[in-house]
């Protein structure tokens, strides 16, 4: 029990951005100040691009004070590699953004099953395309409680409409096809927040708790 205060403060420090961690030095608490200084000196932020090939071996050190800002998942293999936490020593590191480019394999379903240690991470920001396997979409849309931004890349009006509607209903709905132009998503409530960037906030209640999810896409990428 004596270690609980430290573990709590350490967890808070780990979740903050590198720019925000310096604010700990202004707090009137020795514990918070000490933990903040430790994280400030030892923090390491990385953008990780993971590519798995038949002959590739992954050897990554596990840094306790490391956070992965962006993890790009792209599996290309003639075989169906099974990825475990042992293969990825950094599997317990906090990942902020997960971008799933694609899963190229002889058996897509098996590739999804064998790479759960990666795509099941409870990331706050997910980026997917229309090629993303349904199992991954369902997991993050309905079971990832940390998810705050659901971003589309290479999407169509139909794809965006169906996933936004499914989120509101609480389960994946029967797919509808409209063949409408992408720009017409504004009728769903999307607003242009920046040049070429559109965003929609959807709120629903899960087990009595309010959850707001931001759906986002850029017309420069789709």
Rosetta constraint file for C-alpha pairs under 8 A:
AtomPair CA 3 CA 7 HARMONIC 6.21 0.50
AtomPair CA 4 CA 8 HARMONIC 6.08 0.50
AtomPair CA 5 CA 9 HARMONIC 6.28 0.50
AtomPair CA 6 CA 10 HARMONIC 5.88 0.50
AtomPair CA 6 CA 31 HARMONIC 7.31 0.50
AtomPair CA 7 CA 11 HARMONIC 6.04 0.50
AtomPair CA 8 CA 12 HARMONIC 6.32 0.50
AtomPair CA 9 CA 13 HARMONIC 6.18 0.50
AtomPair CA 9 CA 31 HARMONIC 7.84 0.50
AtomPair CA 9 CA 32 HARMONIC 6.39 0.50
AtomPair CA 9 CA 35 HARMONIC 7.15 0.50
AtomPair CA 10 CA 14 HARMONIC 6.15 0.50
AtomPair CA 10 CA 35 HARMONIC 6.35 0.50
AtomPair CA 11 CA 15 HARMONIC 6.37 0.50
AtomPair CA 12 CA 16 HARMONIC 6.63 0.50
AtomPair CA 13 CA 21 HARMONIC 6.50 0.50
AtomPair CA 13 CA 35 HARMONIC 7.38 0.50
AtomPair CA 13 CA 36 HARMONIC 6.39 0.50
AtomPair CA 13 CA 39 HARMONIC 6.95 0.50
AtomPair CA 14 CA 39 HARMONIC 7.42 0.50
AtomPair CA 14 CA 65 HARMONIC 7.26 0.50
AtomPair CA 14 CA 67 HARMONIC 7.99 0.50
AtomPair CA 15 CA 94 HARMONIC 7.90 0.50
AtomPair CA 16 CA 20 HARMONIC 6.05 0.50
AtomPair CA 16 CA 21 HARMONIC 6.04 0.50
AtomPair CA 17 CA 21 HARMONIC 6.27 0.50
AtomPair CA 18 CA 22 HARMONIC 7.50 0.50
AtomPair CA 18 CA 40 HARMONIC 7.18 0.50
AtomPair CA 18 CA 43 HARMONIC 7.15 0.50
AtomPair CA 18 CA 45 HARMONIC 7.91 0.50
AtomPair CA 21 CA 36 HARMONIC 6.18 0.50
AtomPair CA 21 CA 39 HARMONIC 7.31 0.50
AtomPair CA 21 CA 40 HARMONIC 6.17 0.50
AtomPair CA 22 CA 36 HARMONIC 6.86 0.50
AtomPair CA 22 CA 37 HARMONIC 7.45 0.50
AtomPair CA 22 CA 40 HARMONIC 6.45 0.50
AtomPair CA 23 CA 27 HARMONIC 7.32 0.50
AtomPair CA 23 CA 36 HARMONIC 7.98 0.50
AtomPair CA 24 CA 32 HARMONIC 6.23 0.50
AtomPair CA 24 CA 33 HARMONIC 5.32 0.50
AtomPair CA 24 CA 36 HARMONIC 5.09 0.50
AtomPair CA 24 CA 37 HARMONIC 7.40 0.50
AtomPair CA 25 CA 32 HARMONIC 7.86 0.50
AtomPair CA 25 CA 33 HARMONIC 5.04 0.50
AtomPair CA 25 CA 36 HARMONIC 6.65 0.50
AtomPair CA 25 CA 37 HARMONIC 6.99 0.50
AtomPair CA 26 CA 33 HARMONIC 7.43 0.50
AtomPair CA 27 CA 32 HARMONIC 6.82 0.50
AtomPair CA 27 CA 33 HARMONIC 6.33 0.50
AtomPair CA 28 CA 33 HARMONIC 7.55 0.50
AtomPair CA 29 CA 33 HARMONIC 5.91 0.50
AtomPair CA 30 CA 34 HARMONIC 5.83 0.50
AtomPair CA 31 CA 35 HARMONIC 6.13 0.50
AtomPair CA 32 CA 36 HARMONIC 5.91 0.50
AtomPair CA 33 CA 37 HARMONIC 6.18 0.50
AtomPair CA 34 CA 38 HARMONIC 6.33 0.50
AtomPair CA 35 CA 39 HARMONIC 6.30 0.50
AtomPair CA 36 CA 40 HARMONIC 5.98 0.50
AtomPair CA 37 CA 41 HARMONIC 6.20 0.50
AtomPair CA 38 CA 42 HARMONIC 6.11 0.50
AtomPair CA 39 CA 43 HARMONIC 5.24 0.50
AtomPair CA 39 CA 65 HARMONIC 6.66 0.50
AtomPair CA 42 CA 65 HARMONIC 6.08 0.50
AtomPair CA 43 CA 65 HARMONIC 5.14 0.50
AtomPair CA 43 CA 66 HARMONIC 5.90 0.50
AtomPair CA 43 CA 67 HARMONIC 7.82 0.50
AtomPair CA 44 CA 65 HARMONIC 6.41 0.50
AtomPair CA 44 CA 66 HARMONIC 4.78 0.50
AtomPair CA 44 CA 67 HARMONIC 6.50 0.50
AtomPair CA 45 CA 66 HARMONIC 5.94 0.50
AtomPair CA 45 CA 67 HARMONIC 5.21 0.50
AtomPair CA 45 CA 68 HARMONIC 5.90 0.50
AtomPair CA 45 CA 69 HARMONIC 6.42 0.50
AtomPair CA 46 CA 66 HARMONIC 7.66 0.50
AtomPair CA 46 CA 67 HARMONIC 6.57 0.50
AtomPair CA 46 CA 68 HARMONIC 4.97 0.50
AtomPair CA 46 CA 69 HARMONIC 5.76 0.50
AtomPair CA 46 CA 70 HARMONIC 7.31 0.50
AtomPair CA 47 CA 68 HARMONIC 5.84 0.50
AtomPair CA 47 CA 69 HARMONIC 5.27 0.50
AtomPair CA 47 CA 70 HARMONIC 4.71 0.50
AtomPair CA 47 CA 71 HARMONIC 6.30 0.50
AtomPair CA 48 CA 68 HARMONIC 6.62 0.50
AtomPair CA 48 CA 69 HARMONIC 7.60 0.50
AtomPair CA 48 CA 70 HARMONIC 5.90 0.50
AtomPair CA 48 CA 71 HARMONIC 4.82 0.50
AtomPair CA 48 CA 72 HARMONIC 6.37 0.50
AtomPair CA 49 CA 70 HARMONIC 7.85 0.50
AtomPair CA 49 CA 71 HARMONIC 5.85 0.50
AtomPair CA 49 CA 72 HARMONIC 4.80 0.50
AtomPair CA 49 CA 73 HARMONIC 6.88 0.50
AtomPair CA 50 CA 71 HARMONIC 7.12 0.50
AtomPair CA 50 CA 72 HARMONIC 5.85 0.50
AtomPair CA 50 CA 73 HARMONIC 5.52 0.50
AtomPair CA 50 CA 74 HARMONIC 6.35 0.50
AtomPair CA 50 CA 75 HARMONIC 7.92 0.50
AtomPair CA 51 CA 73 HARMONIC 6.92 0.50
AtomPair CA 51 CA 74 HARMONIC 5.43 0.50
AtomPair CA 51 CA 75 HARMONIC 5.77 0.50
AtomPair CA 51 CA 76 HARMONIC 7.16 0.50
AtomPair CA 52 CA 56 HARMONIC 6.22 0.50
AtomPair CA 52 CA 74 HARMONIC 7.17 0.50
AtomPair CA 52 CA 75 HARMONIC 5.18 0.50
AtomPair CA 52 CA 76 HARMONIC 5.99 0.50
AtomPair CA 52 CA 77 HARMONIC 6.93 0.50
AtomPair CA 53 CA 75 HARMONIC 7.28 0.50
AtomPair CA 53 CA 76 HARMONIC 5.82 0.50
AtomPair CA 53 CA 77 HARMONIC 5.42 0.50
AtomPair CA 54 CA 77 HARMONIC 5.64 0.50
AtomPair CA 54 CA 78 HARMONIC 7.05 0.50
AtomPair CA 54 CA 79 HARMONIC 7.02 0.50
AtomPair CA 58 CA 87 HARMONIC 6.76 0.50
AtomPair CA 58 CA 88 HARMONIC 7.20 0.50
AtomPair CA 59 CA 87 HARMONIC 7.66 0.50
AtomPair CA 59 CA 88 HARMONIC 7.55 0.50
AtomPair CA 59 CA 89 HARMONIC 7.78 0.50
AtomPair CA 60 CA 88 HARMONIC 6.92 0.50
AtomPair CA 60 CA 89 HARMONIC 6.14 0.50
AtomPair CA 60 CA 90 HARMONIC 6.78 0.50
AtomPair CA 61 CA 89 HARMONIC 6.35 0.50
AtomPair CA 61 CA 90 HARMONIC 6.85 0.50
AtomPair CA 62 CA 66 HARMONIC 7.88 0.50
AtomPair CA 62 CA 89 HARMONIC 5.56 0.50
AtomPair CA 62 CA 90 HARMONIC 5.03 0.50
AtomPair CA 62 CA 93 HARMONIC 7.84 0.50
AtomPair CA 63 CA 90 HARMONIC 7.60 0.50
AtomPair CA 64 CA 93 HARMONIC 7.64 0.50
AtomPair CA 66 CA 93 HARMONIC 6.76 0.50
AtomPair CA 66 CA 94 HARMONIC 7.80 0.50
AtomPair CA 67 CA 93 HARMONIC 5.98 0.50
AtomPair CA 67 CA 94 HARMONIC 5.27 0.50
AtomPair CA 67 CA 95 HARMONIC 6.22 0.50
AtomPair CA 67 CA 96 HARMONIC 7.88 0.50
AtomPair CA 68 CA 93 HARMONIC 7.03 0.50
AtomPair CA 68 CA 94 HARMONIC 6.22 0.50
AtomPair CA 68 CA 95 HARMONIC 4.75 0.50
AtomPair CA 68 CA 96 HARMONIC 6.45 0.50
AtomPair CA 68 CA 97 HARMONIC 7.91 0.50
AtomPair CA 69 CA 95 HARMONIC 5.93 0.50
AtomPair CA 69 CA 96 HARMONIC 5.11 0.50
AtomPair CA 69 CA 97 HARMONIC 5.95 0.50
AtomPair CA 70 CA 95 HARMONIC 6.84 0.50
AtomPair CA 70 CA 96 HARMONIC 6.27 0.50
AtomPair CA 70 CA 97 HARMONIC 4.62 0.50
AtomPair CA 70 CA 98 HARMONIC 5.92 0.50
AtomPair CA 70 CA 99 HARMONIC 7.26 0.50
AtomPair CA 71 CA 95 HARMONIC 6.99 0.50
AtomPair CA 71 CA 97 HARMONIC 6.10 0.50
AtomPair CA 71 CA 98 HARMONIC 4.86 0.50
AtomPair CA 71 CA 99 HARMONIC 6.09 0.50
AtomPair CA 72 CA 98 HARMONIC 6.04 0.50
AtomPair CA 72 CA 99 HARMONIC 4.71 0.50
AtomPair CA 72 CA 100 HARMONIC 5.97 0.50
AtomPair CA 72 CA 101 HARMONIC 6.83 0.50
AtomPair CA 73 CA 98 HARMONIC 7.29 0.50
AtomPair CA 73 CA 99 HARMONIC 6.04 0.50
AtomPair CA 73 CA 100 HARMONIC 4.79 0.50
AtomPair CA 73 CA 101 HARMONIC 5.91 0.50
AtomPair CA 73 CA 102 HARMONIC 7.13 0.50
AtomPair CA 73 CA 118 HARMONIC 7.99 0.50
AtomPair CA 74 CA 100 HARMONIC 6.41 0.50
AtomPair CA 74 CA 101 HARMONIC 5.27 0.50
AtomPair CA 74 CA 102 HARMONIC 5.19 0.50
AtomPair CA 74 CA 103 HARMONIC 5.89 0.50
AtomPair CA 74 CA 104 HARMONIC 7.76 0.50
AtomPair CA 75 CA 102 HARMONIC 6.60 0.50
AtomPair CA 75 CA 103 HARMONIC 4.85 0.50
AtomPair CA 75 CA 104 HARMONIC 5.68 0.50
AtomPair CA 75 CA 105 HARMONIC 7.34 0.50
AtomPair CA 76 CA 103 HARMONIC 6.44 0.50
AtomPair CA 76 CA 104 HARMONIC 4.66 0.50
AtomPair CA 76 CA 105 HARMONIC 6.03 0.50
AtomPair CA 77 CA 81 HARMONIC 7.51 0.50
AtomPair CA 77 CA 104 HARMONIC 6.37 0.50
AtomPair CA 77 CA 105 HARMONIC 5.24 0.50
AtomPair CA 77 CA 106 HARMONIC 7.54 0.50
AtomPair CA 78 CA 105 HARMONIC 5.64 0.50
AtomPair CA 78 CA 106 HARMONIC 5.76 0.50
AtomPair CA 79 CA 105 HARMONIC 6.54 0.50
AtomPair CA 79 CA 106 HARMONIC 6.37 0.50
AtomPair CA 80 CA 105 HARMONIC 6.27 0.50
AtomPair CA 80 CA 106 HARMONIC 6.83 0.50
AtomPair CA 80 CA 107 HARMONIC 6.98 0.50
AtomPair CA 80 CA 110 HARMONIC 6.70 0.50
AtomPair CA 80 CA 111 HARMONIC 5.71 0.50
AtomPair CA 80 CA 114 HARMONIC 7.58 0.50
AtomPair CA 81 CA 111 HARMONIC 7.05 0.50
AtomPair CA 81 CA 114 HARMONIC 6.70 0.50
AtomPair CA 82 CA 111 HARMONIC 7.58 0.50
AtomPair CA 82 CA 114 HARMONIC 4.46 0.50
AtomPair CA 82 CA 115 HARMONIC 6.34 0.50
AtomPair CA 83 CA 87 HARMONIC 6.09 0.50
AtomPair CA 83 CA 88 HARMONIC 7.55 0.50
AtomPair CA 83 CA 114 HARMONIC 5.74 0.50
AtomPair CA 83 CA 115 HARMONIC 5.26 0.50
AtomPair CA 83 CA 116 HARMONIC 7.74 0.50
AtomPair CA 83 CA 117 HARMONIC 6.85 0.50
AtomPair CA 84 CA 88 HARMONIC 6.54 0.50
AtomPair CA 84 CA 114 HARMONIC 7.88 0.50
AtomPair CA 84 CA 115 HARMONIC 7.50 0.50
AtomPair CA 84 CA 117 HARMONIC 6.14 0.50
AtomPair CA 85 CA 89 HARMONIC 6.13 0.50
AtomPair CA 85 CA 90 HARMONIC 7.85 0.50
AtomPair CA 85 CA 91 HARMONIC 5.70 0.50
AtomPair CA 85 CA 117 HARMONIC 6.48 0.50
AtomPair CA 91 CA 117 HARMONIC 7.10 0.50
AtomPair CA 91 CA 118 HARMONIC 7.25 0.50
AtomPair CA 94 CA 123 HARMONIC 7.97 0.50
AtomPair CA 95 CA 121 HARMONIC 7.52 0.50
AtomPair CA 95 CA 123 HARMONIC 5.92 0.50
AtomPair CA 96 CA 123 HARMONIC 5.36 0.50
AtomPair CA 96 CA 124 HARMONIC 5.69 0.50
AtomPair CA 96 CA 125 HARMONIC 6.11 0.50
AtomPair CA 97 CA 123 HARMONIC 6.06 0.50
AtomPair CA 97 CA 124 HARMONIC 6.53 0.50
AtomPair CA 97 CA 125 HARMONIC 4.58 0.50
AtomPair CA 97 CA 126 HARMONIC 5.76 0.50
AtomPair CA 97 CA 127 HARMONIC 7.51 0.50
AtomPair CA 98 CA 119 HARMONIC 7.61 0.50
AtomPair CA 98 CA 123 HARMONIC 6.61 0.50
AtomPair CA 98 CA 125 HARMONIC 6.37 0.50
AtomPair CA 98 CA 126 HARMONIC 5.02 0.50
AtomPair CA 98 CA 127 HARMONIC 6.20 0.50
AtomPair CA 99 CA 126 HARMONIC 5.95 0.50
AtomPair CA 99 CA 127 HARMONIC 4.51 0.50
AtomPair CA 99 CA 128 HARMONIC 6.10 0.50
AtomPair CA 100 CA 126 HARMONIC 7.96 0.50
AtomPair CA 100 CA 127 HARMONIC 6.30 0.50
AtomPair CA 100 CA 128 HARMONIC 5.38 0.50
AtomPair CA 100 CA 129 HARMONIC 7.48 0.50
AtomPair CA 100 CA 132 HARMONIC 7.06 0.50
AtomPair CA 101 CA 128 HARMONIC 6.81 0.50
AtomPair CA 101 CA 129 HARMONIC 7.03 0.50
AtomPair CA 101 CA 132 HARMONIC 7.77 0.50
AtomPair CA 102 CA 131 HARMONIC 6.66 0.50
AtomPair CA 102 CA 132 HARMONIC 6.53 0.50
AtomPair CA 103 CA 108 HARMONIC 6.59 0.50
AtomPair CA 103 CA 111 HARMONIC 6.89 0.50
AtomPair CA 103 CA 112 HARMONIC 7.61 0.50
AtomPair CA 103 CA 132 HARMONIC 7.95 0.50
AtomPair CA 104 CA 108 HARMONIC 6.87 0.50
AtomPair CA 105 CA 111 HARMONIC 6.48 0.50
AtomPair CA 107 CA 111 HARMONIC 6.23 0.50
AtomPair CA 108 CA 112 HARMONIC 6.24 0.50
AtomPair CA 109 CA 113 HARMONIC 6.30 0.50
AtomPair CA 110 CA 114 HARMONIC 6.02 0.50
AtomPair CA 111 CA 115 HARMONIC 6.14 0.50
AtomPair CA 112 CA 116 HARMONIC 6.48 0.50
AtomPair CA 112 CA 133 HARMONIC 7.54 0.50
AtomPair CA 112 CA 135 HARMONIC 7.94 0.50
AtomPair CA 112 CA 136 HARMONIC 7.88 0.50
AtomPair CA 115 CA 119 HARMONIC 6.71 0.50
AtomPair CA 116 CA 120 HARMONIC 5.38 0.50
AtomPair CA 117 CA 121 HARMONIC 7.02 0.50
AtomPair CA 119 CA 136 HARMONIC 7.01 0.50
AtomPair CA 120 CA 136 HARMONIC 7.63 0.50
AtomPair CA 120 CA 139 HARMONIC 7.34 0.50
AtomPair CA 120 CA 140 HARMONIC 7.75 0.50
AtomPair CA 122 CA 140 HARMONIC 7.68 0.50
AtomPair CA 122 CA 144 HARMONIC 5.52 0.50
AtomPair CA 122 CA 145 HARMONIC 7.20 0.50
AtomPair CA 122 CA 146 HARMONIC 5.79 0.50
AtomPair CA 122 CA 147 HARMONIC 6.93 0.50
AtomPair CA 123 CA 144 HARMONIC 7.55 0.50
AtomPair CA 123 CA 146 HARMONIC 6.11 0.50
AtomPair CA 123 CA 147 HARMONIC 5.90 0.50
AtomPair CA 124 CA 146 HARMONIC 5.08 0.50
AtomPair CA 124 CA 147 HARMONIC 4.04 0.50
AtomPair CA 124 CA 148 HARMONIC 5.11 0.50
AtomPair CA 124 CA 149 HARMONIC 6.38 0.50
AtomPair CA 125 CA 147 HARMONIC 5.93 0.50
AtomPair CA 125 CA 148 HARMONIC 6.06 0.50
AtomPair CA 125 CA 149 HARMONIC 4.71 0.50
AtomPair CA 125 CA 150 HARMONIC 6.19 0.50
AtomPair CA 125 CA 151 HARMONIC 7.50 0.50
AtomPair CA 126 CA 140 HARMONIC 7.97 0.50
AtomPair CA 126 CA 147 HARMONIC 7.41 0.50
AtomPair CA 126 CA 149 HARMONIC 6.30 0.50
AtomPair CA 126 CA 150 HARMONIC 5.20 0.50
AtomPair CA 126 CA 151 HARMONIC 5.99 0.50
AtomPair CA 127 CA 150 HARMONIC 6.28 0.50
AtomPair CA 127 CA 151 HARMONIC 4.63 0.50
AtomPair CA 127 CA 152 HARMONIC 5.77 0.50
AtomPair CA 127 CA 153 HARMONIC 6.83 0.50
AtomPair CA 128 CA 132 HARMONIC 6.05 0.50
AtomPair CA 128 CA 151 HARMONIC 6.47 0.50
AtomPair CA 128 CA 152 HARMONIC 5.35 0.50
AtomPair CA 128 CA 153 HARMONIC 5.86 0.50
AtomPair CA 129 CA 152 HARMONIC 5.80 0.50
AtomPair CA 129 CA 153 HARMONIC 4.79 0.50
AtomPair CA 129 CA 154 HARMONIC 5.30 0.50
AtomPair CA 129 CA 155 HARMONIC 6.06 0.50
AtomPair CA 130 CA 153 HARMONIC 7.65 0.50
AtomPair CA 130 CA 154 HARMONIC 6.53 0.50
AtomPair CA 130 CA 155 HARMONIC 5.73 0.50
AtomPair CA 130 CA 159 HARMONIC 6.92 0.50
AtomPair CA 132 CA 136 HARMONIC 7.03 0.50
AtomPair CA 132 CA 137 HARMONIC 7.08 0.50
AtomPair CA 133 CA 137 HARMONIC 6.67 0.50
AtomPair CA 134 CA 138 HARMONIC 6.13 0.50
AtomPair CA 135 CA 139 HARMONIC 6.19 0.50
AtomPair CA 136 CA 140 HARMONIC 6.45 0.50
AtomPair CA 137 CA 141 HARMONIC 5.87 0.50
AtomPair CA 138 CA 142 HARMONIC 5.84 0.50
AtomPair CA 138 CA 143 HARMONIC 7.42 0.50
AtomPair CA 138 CA 171 HARMONIC 7.93 0.50
AtomPair CA 138 CA 172 HARMONIC 7.16 0.50
AtomPair CA 139 CA 143 HARMONIC 5.13 0.50
AtomPair CA 139 CA 144 HARMONIC 6.41 0.50
AtomPair CA 140 CA 144 HARMONIC 4.59 0.50
AtomPair CA 140 CA 147 HARMONIC 6.99 0.50
AtomPair CA 141 CA 147 HARMONIC 7.83 0.50
AtomPair CA 141 CA 150 HARMONIC 7.98 0.50
AtomPair CA 141 CA 167 HARMONIC 6.57 0.50
AtomPair CA 142 CA 167 HARMONIC 7.20 0.50
AtomPair CA 142 CA 170 HARMONIC 6.85 0.50
AtomPair CA 142 CA 171 HARMONIC 7.18 0.50
AtomPair CA 147 CA 213 HARMONIC 7.15 0.50
AtomPair CA 148 CA 212 HARMONIC 6.97 0.50
AtomPair CA 148 CA 213 HARMONIC 4.98 0.50
AtomPair CA 148 CA 214 HARMONIC 6.03 0.50
AtomPair CA 149 CA 213 HARMONIC 5.91 0.50
AtomPair CA 149 CA 214 HARMONIC 4.73 0.50
AtomPair CA 149 CA 215 HARMONIC 6.03 0.50
AtomPair CA 149 CA 216 HARMONIC 7.12 0.50
AtomPair CA 150 CA 213 HARMONIC 7.07 0.50
AtomPair CA 150 CA 214 HARMONIC 6.04 0.50
AtomPair CA 150 CA 215 HARMONIC 4.87 0.50
AtomPair CA 150 CA 216 HARMONIC 6.26 0.50
AtomPair CA 151 CA 214 HARMONIC 7.99 0.50
AtomPair CA 151 CA 215 HARMONIC 5.73 0.50
AtomPair CA 151 CA 216 HARMONIC 4.61 0.50
AtomPair CA 151 CA 217 HARMONIC 5.61 0.50
AtomPair CA 152 CA 160 HARMONIC 7.66 0.50
AtomPair CA 152 CA 215 HARMONIC 7.71 0.50
AtomPair CA 152 CA 216 HARMONIC 6.23 0.50
AtomPair CA 152 CA 217 HARMONIC 5.02 0.50
AtomPair CA 152 CA 218 HARMONIC 7.83 0.50
AtomPair CA 152 CA 222 HARMONIC 7.71 0.50
AtomPair CA 153 CA 217 HARMONIC 6.47 0.50
AtomPair CA 153 CA 218 HARMONIC 7.45 0.50
AtomPair CA 153 CA 221 HARMONIC 5.83 0.50
AtomPair CA 153 CA 222 HARMONIC 5.23 0.50
AtomPair CA 154 CA 221 HARMONIC 6.11 0.50
AtomPair CA 154 CA 222 HARMONIC 3.72 0.50
AtomPair CA 155 CA 159 HARMONIC 6.13 0.50
AtomPair CA 155 CA 160 HARMONIC 6.76 0.50
AtomPair CA 155 CA 222 HARMONIC 5.33 0.50
AtomPair CA 156 CA 160 HARMONIC 6.29 0.50
AtomPair CA 156 CA 181 HARMONIC 7.67 0.50
AtomPair CA 156 CA 182 HARMONIC 5.72 0.50
AtomPair CA 156 CA 222 HARMONIC 7.41 0.50
AtomPair CA 157 CA 161 HARMONIC 5.91 0.50
AtomPair CA 157 CA 178 HARMONIC 7.91 0.50
AtomPair CA 157 CA 179 HARMONIC 7.44 0.50
AtomPair CA 157 CA 180 HARMONIC 6.16 0.50
AtomPair CA 157 CA 181 HARMONIC 6.26 0.50
AtomPair CA 157 CA 182 HARMONIC 4.65 0.50
AtomPair CA 157 CA 183 HARMONIC 7.79 0.50
AtomPair CA 157 CA 184 HARMONIC 7.30 0.50
AtomPair CA 157 CA 185 HARMONIC 6.32 0.50
AtomPair CA 158 CA 162 HARMONIC 6.05 0.50
AtomPair CA 158 CA 176 HARMONIC 6.88 0.50
AtomPair CA 158 CA 177 HARMONIC 5.77 0.50
AtomPair CA 158 CA 178 HARMONIC 6.26 0.50
AtomPair CA 158 CA 179 HARMONIC 6.90 0.50
AtomPair CA 158 CA 180 HARMONIC 7.40 0.50
AtomPair CA 159 CA 163 HARMONIC 6.39 0.50
AtomPair CA 160 CA 164 HARMONIC 6.10 0.50
AtomPair CA 160 CA 185 HARMONIC 7.96 0.50
AtomPair CA 161 CA 165 HARMONIC 6.04 0.50
AtomPair CA 161 CA 185 HARMONIC 7.45 0.50
AtomPair CA 161 CA 188 HARMONIC 7.67 0.50
AtomPair CA 162 CA 166 HARMONIC 5.99 0.50
AtomPair CA 162 CA 173 HARMONIC 7.07 0.50
AtomPair CA 162 CA 175 HARMONIC 6.26 0.50
AtomPair CA 162 CA 176 HARMONIC 6.77 0.50
AtomPair CA 163 CA 167 HARMONIC 6.17 0.50
AtomPair CA 163 CA 172 HARMONIC 7.32 0.50
AtomPair CA 164 CA 168 HARMONIC 6.50 0.50
AtomPair CA 164 CA 202 HARMONIC 7.94 0.50
AtomPair CA 164 CA 215 HARMONIC 7.61 0.50
AtomPair CA 165 CA 169 HARMONIC 6.37 0.50
AtomPair CA 165 CA 173 HARMONIC 7.45 0.50
AtomPair CA 166 CA 170 HARMONIC 6.08 0.50
AtomPair CA 166 CA 171 HARMONIC 5.40 0.50
AtomPair CA 166 CA 172 HARMONIC 4.77 0.50
AtomPair CA 166 CA 173 HARMONIC 5.23 0.50
AtomPair CA 167 CA 171 HARMONIC 6.37 0.50
AtomPair CA 167 CA 172 HARMONIC 7.27 0.50
AtomPair CA 168 CA 202 HARMONIC 7.25 0.50
AtomPair CA 168 CA 203 HARMONIC 7.61 0.50
AtomPair CA 168 CA 204 HARMONIC 6.48 0.50
AtomPair CA 169 CA 173 HARMONIC 7.74 0.50
AtomPair CA 180 CA 184 HARMONIC 6.92 0.50
AtomPair CA 184 CA 188 HARMONIC 7.91 0.50
AtomPair CA 185 CA 189 HARMONIC 7.11 0.50
AtomPair CA 185 CA 190 HARMONIC 6.11 0.50
AtomPair CA 186 CA 190 HARMONIC 4.52 0.50
AtomPair CA 186 CA 191 HARMONIC 6.21 0.50
AtomPair CA 189 CA 200 HARMONIC 6.13 0.50
AtomPair CA 190 CA 198 HARMONIC 5.86 0.50
AtomPair CA 190 CA 199 HARMONIC 5.14 0.50
AtomPair CA 190 CA 200 HARMONIC 4.59 0.50
AtomPair CA 191 CA 198 HARMONIC 5.27 0.50
AtomPair CA 191 CA 199 HARMONIC 5.46 0.50
AtomPair CA 191 CA 200 HARMONIC 6.52 0.50
AtomPair CA 192 CA 196 HARMONIC 6.79 0.50
AtomPair CA 192 CA 197 HARMONIC 5.58 0.50
AtomPair CA 192 CA 198 HARMONIC 4.31 0.50
AtomPair CA 192 CA 199 HARMONIC 6.45 0.50
AtomPair CA 193 CA 197 HARMONIC 5.96 0.50
AtomPair CA 193 CA 198 HARMONIC 5.87 0.50
AtomPair CA 193 CA 199 HARMONIC 6.60 0.50
AtomPair CA 194 CA 198 HARMONIC 7.25 0.50
AtomPair CA 196 CA 218 HARMONIC 5.35 0.50
AtomPair CA 196 CA 219 HARMONIC 5.28 0.50
AtomPair CA 196 CA 220 HARMONIC 6.41 0.50
AtomPair CA 197 CA 216 HARMONIC 7.25 0.50
AtomPair CA 197 CA 217 HARMONIC 5.88 0.50
AtomPair CA 197 CA 218 HARMONIC 4.32 0.50
AtomPair CA 197 CA 219 HARMONIC 6.59 0.50
AtomPair CA 198 CA 216 HARMONIC 5.70 0.50
AtomPair CA 198 CA 217 HARMONIC 5.53 0.50
AtomPair CA 198 CA 218 HARMONIC 6.13 0.50
AtomPair CA 198 CA 219 HARMONIC 7.93 0.50
AtomPair CA 199 CA 214 HARMONIC 6.61 0.50
AtomPair CA 199 CA 215 HARMONIC 5.60 0.50
AtomPair CA 199 CA 216 HARMONIC 4.47 0.50
AtomPair CA 199 CA 217 HARMONIC 6.74 0.50
AtomPair CA 200 CA 214 HARMONIC 5.64 0.50
AtomPair CA 200 CA 215 HARMONIC 5.13 0.50
AtomPair CA 200 CA 216 HARMONIC 6.54 0.50
AtomPair CA 201 CA 212 HARMONIC 6.51 0.50
AtomPair CA 201 CA 213 HARMONIC 5.67 0.50
AtomPair CA 201 CA 214 HARMONIC 4.54 0.50
AtomPair CA 201 CA 215 HARMONIC 6.32 0.50
AtomPair CA 202 CA 212 HARMONIC 5.56 0.50
AtomPair CA 202 CA 213 HARMONIC 5.36 0.50
AtomPair CA 202 CA 214 HARMONIC 6.45 0.50
AtomPair CA 202 CA 215 HARMONIC 7.65 0.50
AtomPair CA 203 CA 210 HARMONIC 6.84 0.50
AtomPair CA 203 CA 211 HARMONIC 5.54 0.50
AtomPair CA 203 CA 212 HARMONIC 4.23 0.50
AtomPair CA 203 CA 213 HARMONIC 6.37 0.50
AtomPair CA 204 CA 210 HARMONIC 5.90 0.50
AtomPair CA 204 CA 211 HARMONIC 5.51 0.50
AtomPair CA 204 CA 212 HARMONIC 6.59 0.50
AtomPair CA 205 CA 209 HARMONIC 5.22 0.50
AtomPair CA 205 CA 210 HARMONIC 4.47 0.50
AtomPair CA 205 CA 211 HARMONIC 5.88 0.50
AtomPair CA 206 CA 210 HARMONIC 6.42 0.50
AtomPair CA 206 CA 211 HARMONIC 6.88 0.50
AtomPair CA 217 CA 221 HARMONIC 7.73 0.50
AtomPair CA 217 CA 222 HARMONIC 7.55 0.50
AtomPair CA 218 CA 222 HARMONIC 6.53 0.50
